[in-house]
């Protein structure tokens, strides 16, 4: 029964041409220059300093390093990081 339901869902998603990040919990990162980072589909803010921000997502954590970092325009699903971004690192969740 679940297989049929999954096929129907996949068919509807294809017909509506919905982007994968909309229908899944995968995060989408949009970096504009070195000063703006939009993260969609995040879960929580784990750490927040003006030089380091750690954001939790459904597939792992995103570590943002830089200077004068600040959070702006936070919604339930999206968060904007502003400041001088030096690096972005990913910590994936491993299934053990």
C-alpha positions in Angstrom: 0.0 0.0 0.0 2.8 2.4 0.9 4.5 1.8 -2.5 1.3 2.9 -4.4 1.0 6.0 -2.2 4.7 6.9 -2.8 4.2 6.5 -6.6 1.1 8.8 -6.5 3.0 11.4 -4.5 5.9 11.3 -6.9 3.6 11.6 -9.9 1.8 14.6 -8.5 5.1 16.3 -7.7 6.3 15.8 -11.2 3.1 17.0 -12.7 3.2 20.2 -10.6 6.9 20.6 -11.4 7.6 21.4 -7.7 11.3 21.9 -6.8 12.8 19.1 -4.7 13.6 21.4 -1.7 9.9 22.4 -1.4 8.7 18.8 -1.1 11.7 17.4 0.9 13.4 18.4 4.0 16.7 19.0 2.2 18.2 22.5 2.9 18.8 24.9 0.1 21.6 27.4 0.4 21.8 30.6 -1.7 25.0 32.6 -1.4 25.1 36.1 -2.7 28.7 37.3 -2.9 30.4 36.8 0.4 27.9 38.8 2.4 24.5 37.1 2.3 23.5 33.5 2.8 19.9 32.3 2.6 19.2 28.9 4.2 15.9 27.3 3.4 14.5 24.3 5.3 16.5 24.7 8.5 15.5 23.3 11.9 17.2 25.3 14.6 20.1 27.6 15.5 22.6 25.6 17.5 25.3 28.3 18.1 25.4 32.0 17.4 28.4 34.3 17.7 29.5 37.2 15.5 32.3 35.1 14.0 30.5 31.6 13.9 27.0 30.4 13.4 25.9 26.8 13.4 22.5 25.9 11.9 20.8 22.5 12.2 19.0 21.0 9.3 17.2 17.7 8.6 20.4 16.2 7.0 23.1 17.7 9.3 24.6 21.0 10.5 25.8 24.0 8.5 28.8 25.8 10.1 29.3 29.4 8.9 32.6 31.2 9.7 33.3 34.9 9.2 33.2 38.4 10.7 30.3 40.5 11.9 27.8 37.7 11.3 24.2 38.4 12.2 20.9 36.7 11.6 18.1 38.6 9.7 14.7 37.7 8.3 14.1 34.5 10.2 10.9 32.7 9.4 9.8 29.2 10.4 11.6 27.7 7.3 14.1 30.3 6.1 17.0 32.2 7.7 19.3 34.9 6.3 22.9 35.3 7.5 24.6 38.6 6.8 28.2 39.6 7.3 31.6 38.8 5.9 31.3 35.1 5.2 34.7 33.3 5.0 33.7 29.7 4.9 30.7 27.3 5.0 31.2 23.8 6.3 28.7 20.8 6.3 28.4 18.1 9.0 26.2 15.3 7.7 24.2 12.9 9.9 25.5 9.4 9.5 23.3 6.3 9.9 25.0 3.8 12.2 
